Amino acid sequence: MKHSIPLRALSVLLQYPEPEVISHLSEISQALQDIPKLSKKVKTGLDSFAGHIQSTDIYELQEEYVECFDRGRATSLHLFEHVHGDSRERGQAMVDLLQTYKDGGMELSANELPDHLSVILEFASTLPIEQSKQFIGEMAHILNAVYSTLVGRNNRYAWLIAAAIEFSGEKVKIVELKIEEKSMDEEWEEPPAFDGCSTRGQSKPGEEQTLHFVKPTKELKGVQP
């Protein structure tokens, strides 16, 4: 199947950058150009992406990757996050997708999540081309949202997403995006202790407060601190 190697090349470049990948970049780049139905614009963009990878230090590339894909849901490559977030529905969708892979003869390692785009592309590379296009095309609306965010940030990874969309036969387009209010780090950030607490003595943090001593009741006597 002529589309298999190109899709696997695309899958590899959407994974965390490793030195082994960089050492085979010329072969990977050539394979990308063989993705069926790519526009001249996207092919040129893929060349630009490859040139950036080739000329950039590996540690900087890894930092760029984390900053791009692991700092919020808008560009997450775990596609079910865009649909289900962290709800229970995502868990069931993952189970269903794993079964699809199993039925197709693909087994994932313990540390791989089935909804990551690189895994999806790898599985698609094992399917006949029309099935492969349909499989990826079902996720085109999510891919266009990720693409739009990356374009808005002038990020070269947008060309890889565009290549996946064009392969599926769907149209690459800029879509209206919801404003992402918080980054992933901000969502998990702990609030400052007592900040803004409205209990007596803490309603005005930073100012001198009156101390209130309360005489223990019988119920409190003998209770250890």
C-alpha positions as CSV (number, residue, x, y, z in Angstrom):
1,M,0.0,0.0,0.0
2,K,1.6,3.2,-1.2
3,H,0.2,5.3,1.5
4,S,1.5,3.2,4.4
5,I,5.1,4.5,4.6
6,P,4.1,8.2,4.2
7,L,1.5,7.9,7.0
8,R,4.0,6.3,9.2
9,A,6.5,9.0,8.5
10,L,3.8,11.6,9.5
11,S,3.1,9.6,12.6
12,V,6.8,9.6,13.6
13,L,7.1,13.4,13.3
14,L,4.1,13.9,15.5
15,Q,5.8,12.1,18.3
16,Y,8.2,13.5,20.9
17,P,11.5,14.3,18.9
18,E,14.2,11.8,19.4
19,P,17.8,11.8,18.0
20,E,17.0,8.6,16.0
21,V,14.3,10.4,14.1
22,I,16.6,13.3,13.3
23,S,19.2,11.0,12.0
24,H,16.8,9.6,9.4
25,L,15.1,12.9,8.6
26,S,16.0,13.0,4.9
27,E,14.2,9.6,4.4
28,I,11.3,10.7,6.5
29,S,10.9,13.9,4.6
30,Q,11.0,12.2,1.2
31,A,8.3,9.8,2.4
32,L,6.1,12.7,3.4
33,Q,6.2,14.1,-0.1
34,D,4.6,10.8,-1.3
35,I,1.4,11.3,0.7
36,P,-1.4,11.1,-1.9
37,K,-3.3,14.2,-2.9
38,L,-1.1,16.8,-1.1
39,S,-1.4,20.3,-2.4
40,K,1.8,22.2,-3.5
41,K,1.3,24.6,-0.5
42,V,1.3,21.8,2.0
43,K,4.3,20.1,0.4
44,T,6.2,23.3,0.6
45,G,5.2,23.7,4.2
46,L,6.4,20.1,5.0
47,D,9.8,21.0,3.5
48,S,9.9,24.1,5.7
49,F,9.1,22.0,8.7
50,A,11.9,19.5,7.8
51,G,14.4,22.3,7.4
52,H,13.6,23.6,10.8
53,I,14.0,20.2,12.4
54,Q,17.3,19.7,10.6
55,S,18.8,23.0,11.7
56,T,17.6,23.1,15.3
57,D,19.2,21.6,18.4
58,I,17.4,18.5,19.7
59,Y,16.8,19.9,23.1
60,E,15.2,23.0,21.7
61,L,13.1,20.8,19.5
62,Q,11.9,18.8,22.5
63,E,11.1,22.0,24.4
64,E,9.2,23.3,21.4
65,Y,7.2,20.1,21.2
66,V,6.2,20.1,24.9
67,E,5.3,23.8,24.7
68,C,3.2,23.2,21.6
69,F,1.3,20.0,22.5
70,D,1.4,19.6,26.3
71,R,0.5,23.1,27.6
72,G,-3.3,23.1,27.0
73,R,-6.1,21.2,25.3
74,A,-6.4,23.5,22.2
75,T,-3.4,21.7,20.5
76,S,-3.5,18.4,22.3
77,L,-2.8,15.4,20.0
78,H,-5.0,13.3,22.2
79,L,-8.0,13.9,20.0
80,F,-10.7,12.7,22.4
81,E,-9.8,15.4,24.8
82,H,-11.3,17.9,22.3
83,V,-14.6,16.0,22.4
84,H,-14.9,14.5,25.8
85,G,-12.4,16.3,28.0
86,D,-11.8,14.2,31.1
87,S,-15.3,12.8,31.3
88,R,-16.3,9.2,31.5
89,E,-17.3,9.3,27.9
90,R,-13.7,9.6,26.9
91,G,-12.8,6.4,28.8
92,Q,-15.5,4.4,26.9
93,A,-14.4,6.0,23.6
94,M,-10.8,4.9,24.3
95,V,-12.1,1.3,25.0
96,D,-14.0,1.3,21.7
97,L,-11.0,2.6,19.8
98,L,-8.7,0.0,21.4
99,Q,-11.1,-2.7,20.2
100,T,-11.0,-1.3,16.7
101,Y,-7.2,-1.5,16.8
102,K,-7.4,-5.1,18.1
103,D,-9.8,-6.1,15.5
104,G,-7.4,-4.7,12.9
105,G,-4.5,-6.7,14.4
106,M,-2.8,-3.8,16.1
107,E,-1.7,-4.0,19.8
108,L,-0.6,-1.0,21.8
109,S,2.1,-0.9,24.4
110,A,1.1,-0.1,28.0
111,N,2.3,3.5,27.8
112,E,0.4,4.4,24.5
113,L,-3.0,6.0,24.5
114,P,-5.1,5.1,21.5
115,D,-6.5,8.6,20.8
116,H,-3.0,10.1,20.2
117,L,-2.8,11.3,16.6
118,S,0.5,9.5,15.9
119,V,-1.2,6.2,17.0
120,I,-4.2,6.9,14.8
121,L,-2.1,7.6,11.8
122,E,0.0,4.4,12.4
123,F,-3.2,2.3,12.5
124,A,-4.6,4.1,9.4
125,S,-1.4,3.1,7.6
126,T,-2.3,-0.5,7.9
127,L,-5.7,-0.1,6.3
128,P,-6.6,-0.1,2.6
129,I,-6.4,3.5,1.3
130,E,-10.1,4.2,1.1
131,Q,-10.7,2.9,4.6
132,S,-7.7,4.8,5.8
133,K,-8.9,8.1,4.4
134,Q,-12.4,7.5,5.9
135,F,-10.9,6.7,9.3
136,I,-8.9,9.9,9.4
137,G,-11.6,11.9,7.8
138,E,-14.0,11.2,10.7
139,M,-11.7,13.3,12.8
140,A,-11.2,16.1,10.4
141,H,-13.2,18.6,12.4
142,I,-11.0,18.1,15.4
143,L,-7.8,18.2,13.2
144,N,-9.0,21.5,11.6
145,A,-9.5,23.0,15.1
146,V,-5.9,22.0,16.1
147,Y,-4.6,23.2,12.7
148,S,-6.4,26.6,13.2
149,T,-4.8,27.1,16.7
150,L,-1.3,26.2,15.4
151,V,-1.7,28.6,12.4
152,G,-2.8,31.3,14.9
153,R,0.5,30.7,16.8
154,N,2.5,30.6,13.6
155,N,3.7,27.1,14.5
156,R,5.2,24.8,11.8
157,Y,3.5,21.7,13.2
158,A,0.4,23.0,11.4
159,W,1.8,21.6,8.2
160,L,1.8,18.1,9.6
161,I,-1.9,18.4,10.6
162,A,-2.7,19.9,7.2
163,A,-1.1,16.9,5.5
164,A,-3.3,14.4,7.5
165,I,-6.4,16.4,6.6
166,E,-5.6,16.5,2.9
167,F,-4.8,12.8,2.8
168,S,-8.3,12.1,4.2
169,G,-9.8,14.1,1.3
170,E,-11.3,16.7,3.6
171,K,-10.7,20.4,3.2
172,V,-8.0,22.2,5.3
173,K,-9.7,25.3,6.8
174,I,-9.5,27.8,9.5
175,V,-12.4,27.4,12.0
176,E,-13.7,29.6,14.7
177,L,-12.2,28.6,18.0
178,K,-13.4,28.8,21.6
179,I,-11.1,30.9,23.8
180,E,-9.0,28.6,26.0
181,E,-9.2,30.4,29.3
182,K,-6.5,28.5,31.2
183,S,-3.4,26.6,30.3
184,M,-3.0,23.0,31.6
185,D,-0.6,24.3,34.3
186,E,-3.0,26.9,35.5
187,E,-5.9,24.4,35.7
188,W,-3.8,22.3,38.1
189,E,-2.4,25.2,40.1
190,E,-3.1,25.1,43.8
191,P,-4.7,28.3,45.2
192,P,-2.7,30.2,47.9
193,A,-3.4,29.1,51.4
194,F,-6.3,31.2,53.0
195,D,-6.2,33.6,50.0
196,G,-9.4,35.6,50.0
197,C,-10.8,33.4,52.8
198,S,-13.9,35.1,54.3
199,T,-13.7,33.6,57.7
200,R,-13.2,35.9,60.7
201,G,-9.6,37.1,60.9
202,Q,-8.7,36.2,57.2
203,S,-11.0,38.4,55.2
204,K,-8.3,41.0,54.8
205,P,-5.0,39.1,54.3
206,G,-1.9,41.3,54.7
207,E,-3.5,43.5,57.3
208,E,-3.3,43.4,61.1
209,Q,-6.1,41.3,62.5
210,T,-7.7,41.1,66.0
211,L,-7.0,37.8,67.7
212,H,-10.1,36.1,69.2
213,F,-9.7,33.6,72.0
214,V,-12.5,31.1,72.6
215,K,-12.9,29.4,75.9
216,P,-13.1,25.6,75.4
217,T,-16.5,24.0,76.0
218,K,-16.9,20.8,77.9
219,E,-17.1,18.9,74.6
220,L,-13.7,20.2,73.6
221,K,-11.8,19.5,76.9
222,G,-9.3,16.7,76.6
223,V,-9.3,16.7,72.8
224,Q,-5.7,16.4,71.5
225,P,-4.5,18.9,68.9
